[in-house]
Amino acid sequence: MNKLLAGLIASLFAVGAFAASHAGAPMAAASGTKAEAKAEAKSDKAAAKTEKKAKKTSKKSAKKATAEEKKS
């Protein structure tokens, strides 16, 4: 009976140690994904800003061309 009880307690400790050693793995992956998503959002924002600036520049060029045509 003592051997059976000792085996049961040992297996509970082994399972607990295994679970504790693997508990942090999913959280690390999740925080890594958050960091990647944040970096991607930042690059998307920069791309949108660049696109907006290009549109503004092309509008200015179109206005200049129209003004020059009217002068001629």
PyMOL commands that set and color helices and strands:
alter all, ss='L'
color gray80, all
select helices_A, chain A and resi 2-22+24-71
alter helices_A, ss='H'
color red, helices_A
deselect
rebuild
show_as cartoon
